[in-house]
Protein backbone atom coordinates (compact mmCIF):
# COMPACT_ATOMS: atom_id res chain seq x y z
CA UNK A 1 0.00 0.00 0.00
CA UNK A 2 1.44 3.35 -1.02
CA UNK A 3 1.49 6.34 1.26
CA UNK A 4 -0.02 9.65 0.19
CA UNK A 5 2.70 11.60 2.00
CA UNK A 6 6.35 11.83 1.03
CA UNK A 7 9.57 12.67 2.87
CA UNK A 8 8.93 16.41 2.75
CA UNK A 9 5.53 15.96 4.36
CA UNK A 10 6.90 13.94 7.25
CA UNK A 11 9.82 16.34 7.67
CA UNK A 12 7.38 19.26 7.80
CA UNK A 13 5.23 17.55 10.42
CA UNK A 14 8.37 16.86 12.46
CA UNK A 15 9.45 20.50 12.24
CA UNK A 16 5.94 21.61 13.22
CA UNK A 17 5.96 19.24 16.21
CA UNK A 18 9.35 20.57 17.31
CA UNK A 19 8.16 24.18 17.00
CA UNK A 20 4.98 23.41 18.91
CA UNK A 21 6.98 21.75 21.68
CA UNK A 22 9.32 24.74 21.82
CA UNK A 23 6.39 27.17 21.85
CA UNK A 24 4.61 25.41 24.69
CA UNK A 25 7.84 25.10 26.69
CA UNK A 26 8.43 28.83 26.27
CA UNK A 27 4.81 29.53 27.20
CA UNK A 28 5.19 27.58 30.43
CA UNK A 29 8.24 29.50 31.71
CA UNK A 30 8.15 30.95 35.20
CA UNK A 31 7.38 33.72 36.05
CA UNK A 32 4.37 34.23 33.84
CA UNK A 33 5.53 37.77 33.06
CA UNK A 34 8.69 36.48 31.37
CA UNK A 35 9.32 38.22 28.03
CA UNK A 36 9.79 34.93 26.18
CA UNK A 37 6.52 33.57 27.55
CA UNK A 38 4.57 36.69 26.65
CA UNK A 39 6.16 37.79 23.37
CA UNK A 40 7.98 34.97 21.60
CA UNK A 41 5.94 31.85 22.45
CA UNK A 42 2.66 33.01 20.86
CA UNK A 43 4.42 33.85 17.59
CA UNK A 44 6.19 30.49 17.52
CA UNK A 45 2.90 28.67 18.13
CA UNK A 46 0.96 30.68 15.53
CA UNK A 47 3.73 30.15 12.97
CA UNK A 48 3.77 26.40 13.63
CA UNK A 49 -0.04 26.03 13.52
CA UNK A 50 -0.83 28.38 10.62
CA UNK A 51 2.24 28.09 8.36
CA UNK A 52 4.39 25.02 8.92
CA UNK A 53 1.70 22.42 9.66
CA UNK A 54 -0.60 23.33 6.73
CA UNK A 55 2.39 23.52 4.38
CA UNK A 56 3.55 20.08 5.46
CA UNK A 57 0.10 18.60 4.81
CA UNK A 58 -0.61 20.32 1.48
CA UNK A 59 2.89 20.05 0.03
CA UNK A 60 3.00 17.35 -2.61
CA UNK A 61 6.03 15.34 -1.60
CA UNK A 62 5.62 12.57 -4.15
CA UNK A 63 7.45 12.51 -7.46
CA UNK A 64 5.41 12.62 -10.64
CA UNK A 65 5.72 10.37 -13.66
CA UNK A 66 8.45 12.49 -15.18
CA UNK A 67 10.61 12.37 -12.02
CA UNK A 68 9.97 15.91 -10.83
CA UNK A 69 8.60 16.51 -7.36
CA UNK A 70 5.20 18.11 -6.93
CA UNK A 71 3.90 17.25 -10.37
C-alpha positions as CSV (number, residue, x, y, z in Angstrom):
1,X,0.0,0.0,0.0
2,X,1.4,3.4,-1.0
3,X,1.5,6.3,1.3
4,X,0.0,9.7,0.2
5,X,2.7,11.6,2.0
6,X,6.4,11.8,1.0
7,X,9.6,12.7,2.9
8,X,8.9,16.4,2.7
9,X,5.5,16.0,4.4
10,X,6.9,13.9,7.3
11,X,9.8,16.3,7.7
12,X,7.4,19.3,7.8
13,X,5.2,17.6,10.4
14,X,8.4,16.9,12.5
15,X,9.5,20.5,12.2
16,X,5.9,21.6,13.2
17,X,6.0,19.2,16.2
18,X,9.4,20.6,17.3
19,X,8.2,24.2,17.0
20,X,5.0,23.4,18.9
21,X,7.0,21.8,21.7
22,X,9.3,24.7,21.8
23,X,6.4,27.2,21.9
24,X,4.6,25.4,24.7
25,X,7.8,25.1,26.7
26,X,8.4,28.8,26.3
27,X,4.8,29.5,27.2
28,X,5.2,27.6,30.4
29,X,8.2,29.5,31.7
30,X,8.2,30.9,35.2
31,X,7.4,33.7,36.1
32,X,4.4,34.2,33.8
33,X,5.5,37.8,33.1
34,X,8.7,36.5,31.4
35,X,9.3,38.2,28.0
36,X,9.8,34.9,26.2
37,X,6.5,33.6,27.6
38,X,4.6,36.7,26.6
39,X,6.2,37.8,23.4
40,X,8.0,35.0,21.6
41,X,5.9,31.9,22.4
42,X,2.7,33.0,20.9
43,X,4.4,33.9,17.6
44,X,6.2,30.5,17.5
45,X,2.9,28.7,18.1
46,X,1.0,30.7,15.5
47,X,3.7,30.2,13.0
48,X,3.8,26.4,13.6
49,X,0.0,26.0,13.5
50,X,-0.8,28.4,10.6
51,X,2.2,28.1,8.4
52,X,4.4,25.0,8.9
53,X,1.7,22.4,9.7
54,X,-0.6,23.3,6.7
55,X,2.4,23.5,4.4
56,X,3.6,20.1,5.5
57,X,0.1,18.6,4.8
58,X,-0.6,20.3,1.5
59,X,2.9,20.1,0.0
60,X,3.0,17.3,-2.6
61,X,6.0,15.3,-1.6
62,X,5.6,12.6,-4.2
63,X,7.5,12.5,-7.5
64,X,5.4,12.6,-10.6
65,X,5.7,10.4,-13.7
66,X,8.5,12.5,-15.2
67,X,10.6,12.4,-12.0
68,X,10.0,15.9,-10.8
69,X,8.6,16.5,-7.4
70,X,5.2,18.1,-6.9
71,X,3.9,17.2,-10.4
